[in-house]
Amino acid sequence: MSPEPAAKRASSGGGQAVAFAGDRLSNLPDGLLHAVMSFLPAPQVVRTSVLSRRWRDLWRSTPCISIEERDFEITTGSGAGGGLDEREERWRKFEDFTTNLLLFHDNVASLDKFLLYASATRACALRLRDLDRWVRRGIKYCPQVIEIIISSCPRIQFPHMGASSSRLKSLHLYGFYLNNQFAELLCSGCPVLEDLVLRSCVKGFQEIKSRTLKKLVVDSCRSLSGDPVVIVAPRVAYLQLGISYGCYSNGISIYETASLVKASIHLLCLGETFNLKCQQRLLGNLCNVPNLELSGFDAMAMLVEESVKFPIFSNLQTLSLEQCLLDKCELNTKLDALFKMPLVWRSLPCSAAW
């Protein structure tokens, strides 16, 4: 006997059964629905409010807020073109949506994640104020993860977080001005922060100190002071530094590296502004790291005539060189120095240019 059709079985149970069969998703608990919504762009999350009464206010308590300018076609797709009035109208809609989304989010519900990707130019002072207001509002919800990418001129200042940093585990920032308050935040204001990524930021401080960080990325950031940069993060297992033109001309010093498993150091300036002495000092600070990736280093930073001056990488297991050893140095000297490193697996890409 063939099974009874699903529609007939549902209808035999009355109108309530039909509703159940037609919208099983709405019968899931809030936690699962929020998990589904976390994969959607913010405009689609809000649009779920029209699905049914059950969905009407779910967006207000979603633990993940992801706001992207591209969802409004302002700088990508068809929105990148058009006249000034058309672009301003798109921004107005973006501003109205984002402001209301952050304003009407449930104040009781803390965020698991707050993501914001947007841009502004010097000619758009109102946009800069909008961006600053959104950042401050998002932070107030005490997110565990913050990822904010802002392309603006001038850069906006990352605000003081206060008690909002108590749950913060991961912080990724692009395009901010970071003052001394930010340095103090890292040192004592983020008790559970483990992941810090800073890209294309301007720093008004010289020391990065944290007893909780396990991952630290500082890429293409500029310091307003000419003093050497100091990094003290004894629990960091992964360190990545991207040193671009005009950055850290007086060097970087790294202390307490016992937990460091992998370091990836990229001289984007190919050593032109990060001189030989700075390179040697940095390598000396990393002599205990098991896995080392280097890019843009001069040969003479790694190879010196007196072997006693050459740092002994006693724990080194893997070494990767890219665009290194490009300055004049005999091939035999290079090979001899690499062989002096115990337990090293030599990973030398073609771009090492031997």
Sequence and secondary structure as in RCSB ss.txt:
>XXXX:A:sequence
MSPEPAAKRASSGGGQAVAFAGDRLSNLPDGLLHAVMSFLPAPQVVRTSVLSRRWRDLWRSTPCISIEERDFEIT
TGSGAGGGLDEREERWRKFEDFTTNLLLFHDNVASLDKFLLYASATRACALRLRDLDRWVRRGIKYCPQVIEIII
SSCPRIQFPHMGASSSRLKSLHLYGFYLNNQFAELLCSGCPVLEDLVLRSCVKGFQEIKSRTLKKLVVDSCRSLS
GDPVVIVAPRVAYLQLGISYGCYSNGISIYETASLVKASIHLLCLGETFNLKCQQRLLGNLCNVPNLELSGFDAM
AMLVEESVKFPIFSNLQTLSLEQCLLDKCELNTKLDALFKMPLVWRSLPCSAAW
>XXXX:A:secstr
     HHHHHHTT HHHHHHHH SGGGS HHHHHHHHTTS HHHHHHGGGS GGGTTGGGG SEEEEEGGGGTSS
SGGGGSS HHHHHHHHHHHHHHHHHHHHSS TTS  SEEEEEEE  TT HHHHHHHHHHHHHHHTT  SEEEEEE
E SS EE    GGGGTT  EEEEESEEE HHHHHIIIII TT  EEEEES EES SEEE SS SEEEEES EESS
 S EEEE TT SEEEEEE TTS TT EEEE  TT  EEEEEETTTTSSS HHHHHHHHHHTTT SEEEEES  HH
HH  SSGGGS   TT  EEEEES S SS  HHHHHHHHHTSTT EEE  GGG  
